[in-house]
Amino acid sequence: MTYSSPERIVRRGRVFPEIQWTEAQKAQDRVRRQAFYERCWAIFERLKPEILDKYYAWYIAIEPDSGDYFINQDKELASTMVREKHPQVIHHIFGINETGISGRI
């Protein structure tokens, strides 16, 4: 039989306090992420006329550096396909529809 400790350990604060970003670092990261999104969006816009009718409501995962893209009905499978070919690279997923948004509110 095991006994639990009567005293509860209370954790306070952040676990990794050295990861505190300054406002300048946050702004720089927002700019970097926006530039990445715009590169992916440009590829999606170029492909949209070709794929919209055939793959409506599917997902497209785009790796902007190589221009590779993978289309699948399942979002996770599309993401896995990109990770298999480009294991250490970040990619972006769009829903194949007029807006490129995937998911529901």
Secondary structure in CASP SS format (residue, H / E / C, confidence):
PFRMAT SS
TARGET T0000
AUTHOR 0000-0000-0000
METHOD secondary structure of the structure
MODEL  1
M C 1.00
T C 1.00
Y C 1.00
S C 1.00
S C 1.00
P C 1.00
E C 1.00
R C 1.00
I C 1.00
V C 1.00
R C 1.00
R C 1.00
G C 1.00
R C 1.00
V C 1.00
F C 1.00
P H 1.00
E H 1.00
I H 1.00
Q C 1.00
W C 1.00
T C 1.00
E H 1.00
A H 1.00
Q H 1.00
K H 1.00
A H 1.00
Q H 1.00
D H 1.00
R H 1.00
V H 1.00
R H 1.00
R H 1.00
Q H 1.00
A H 1.00
F H 1.00
Y H 1.00
E H 1.00
R H 1.00
C H 1.00
W H 1.00
A H 1.00
I H 1.00
F H 1.00
E H 1.00
R H 1.00
L H 1.00
K H 1.00
P H 1.00
E H 1.00
I H 1.00
L C 1.00
D C 1.00
K C 1.00
Y C 1.00
Y C 1.00
A C 1.00
W C 1.00
Y E 1.00
I E 1.00
A E 1.00
I E 1.00
E E 1.00
P C 1.00
D C 1.00
S C 1.00
G C 1.00
D E 1.00
Y E 1.00
F E 1.00
I E 1.00
N E 1.00
Q C 1.00
D C 1.00
K H 1.00
E H 1.00
L H 1.00
A H 1.00
S H 1.00
T H 1.00
M H 1.00
V H 1.00
R H 1.00
E H 1.00
K H 1.00
H C 1.00
P C 1.00
Q C 1.00
V C 1.00
I C 1.00
H C 1.00
H E 1.00
I E 1.00
F E 1.00
G E 1.00
I C 1.00
N C 1.00
E C 1.00
T C 1.00
G C 1.00
I C 1.00
S C 1.00
G C 1.00
R C 1.00
I C 1.00
END
